[in-house]
Amino acid sequence: MGKNIAIVILVILCGVFFVYAKYNQTIAENARMEAIQNLQLAEEQREMAMQAEEAAKQSEMRAIAALNEAEQQRLKLEEALKKCK
């Protein structure tokens, strides 16, 4: 009889450990999926940052071109003023 009780207790303990192991496995799988999603989000954000950087560079180049054009116009106006005097 004592042997049967020990076997029942052992089976119950095995069941508890099995449930606990499955619970931990589920938590690990969820954490893995969340990590994958975070990596994908980070990659998307990196791509967006690269696009924003490229757009900023293009804007800077357009601003420099506009400044150069304005300087050329200023020089032309100065020349025209000198001719009028």
Sequence and secondary structure as in RCSB ss.txt:
>XXXX:A:sequence
MGKNIAIVILVILCGVFFVYAKYNQTIAENARMEAIQNLQLAEEQREMAMQAEEAAKQSEMRAIAALNEAEQQRL
KLEEALKKCK
>XXXX:A:secstr
 HHHHHHHHHHHHHHHHHHHHHHHHHHHHHHHHHHHHHHHHHHHHHHHHHHHHHHHHHHHHHHHHHHHHHHHHHH
HHHHHHHHH 
